[in-house]
């Protein structure tokens, strides 16, 4: 079983969490200005890398908070977790 470290609750089994998709995706400032192709790209097209990938997770059966994780899609190992709004480990500042 995959163990995920919630930034608030600590390490817990994956059954307590819900996957929320790719992390660090900024919503368009003015969605009404997007045409159908641009809106579809925002809604449906995501990176699907082989290797390290930033993802959003929610601790559904715990604190209920959303956080980000860096997961290696080859080994399925979670390398790091960090609070939503923070940059991935190794980067400074905060993200949108």
N, C-alpha and C positions, 0 to 999 in steps of 0.2 A: 504494500500500500504506500502511496505517495504521502509524505509528510510535508505540510506547508506551515511556515512560520508566520503567523499573524503578527504584525508589528505591535499590537496591543495585548494579545492573549498568549502569545508564544506558539510553540510547535503543536500542531493538531493534525488529525488524519484528514485526508482530502474529502471525505464524506461530509465534513462540516462546511465545505466551501462551494461556491458557485462561480464558474468561469464567466467573465464578462467581456471577453474580446480583447482586441489590441489596445494597449495603453497609449496615452499621450496623443490622442486624436483631438484636435481643436475643432470645435463647432464653428461653422461659418459665421462671421460677424453679422451679416445680413442675408439670411437664407432666401429672402424674397427676390434677391438679385441673381440667384443661380438659375440657369436653364435646366431642363430635365436631365441632360447628360451630366452636368456638374453635380446636381443633387444626387443622382444615382451613384456617381463615383464616390461621393461622401458617405452615402448610406451603405453601400455594398462592397466596395473594393478595399481590401486590406492586404497588408504584407503577409506573406506566408513563408518566412525564411527557413532555411535549413541551418540550425544553430541557435544562437542566443536571440531571444525575442522578449519584448516588454509586453506584459499582459495585465489586464485588470481582473481582480478577484474580489469576491465579497464573502465575508465570514458569516454566512447565513445562520448557522446553528451555534453562534457564539455571540460576539459583540455586535454583529450586524454591519460593521463598517466595511467600506471599500478601500482597497489598497492595491498596489502594483507589485508585480513579481517579474523577475528576469528568469525565464525558463529556457533551457536548452532543448529544442524540439527534436534533437537526435536521441539524446539519452533520457529525456523527460525529467531531468534533474532541475530542481529550482535552485538557482545560484544565489539569488538575493531577493528579499522583499523590502518594500519601503512604502511609506504613507502616500496616499493620493496627494498630488500637488507638489511632491518632492521630485527632484531629478533622480535618475538612476544612480546607483553607487558609482563613484568615480567622476561625477559631474557636480559642479557647484551651482548654487542658486536654486530657484524654484521654477516650476513649469506652469503654463497657463491652466 
